[in-house]
Amino acid sequence: MNTRLTAHRHPLTQDDCDLLRRIALPAVVIGSALLLIFTVRAIIVFESALAAVSGV
């Protein structure tokens, strides 16, 4: 698929688009991993708080 021939209808240049396309997937992967880590940590903290309140 040749994306260099597509018309640009925004102020970014083709080089800008190429850069964004190159960093998009790693950014999504890293962001998803961080979101998963923060979610697991929040669940652990919540579970610890519930255990402390119930006296376990």
FENVEN-V358758 format. One record per residue. RES is the residue in three letters. PSI is psi in whole degrees, 0 to 359 (none if undefined). OMEGA is omega in whole degrees, 0 to 359 (NA if undefined). Layout:
BEGIN
res = [RES RES]
psi = [PSI PSI]
omega = [OMEGA OMEGA]
END
This chain:
BEGIN
res = [MET ASN THR ARG LEU THR ALA HIS ARG HIS PRO LEU THR GLN ASP ASP CYS ASP LEU LEU ARG ARG ILE ALA LEU PRO ALA VAL VAL ILE GLY SER ALA LEU LEU LEU ILE PHE THR VAL ARG ALA ILE ILE VAL PHE GLU SER ALA LEU ALA ALA VAL SER GLY VAL]
psi = [120 104 352 340 358 144 141 129 29 169 355 147 171 324 321 316 319 318 314 322 324 326 354 309 312 324 319 318 313 317 320 319 317 319 319 316 313 324 315 318 321 320 319 316 317 317 321 320 319 321 322 321 322 353 21 none]
omega = [182 182 181 184 181 180 178 178 179 186 180 176 178 177 176 179 178 178 180 179 182 183 185 183 177 179 179 180 180 178 179 178 178 178 178 179 180 178 179 179 179 178 179 179 179 179 178 178 178 179 180 180 182 176 181 NA]
END
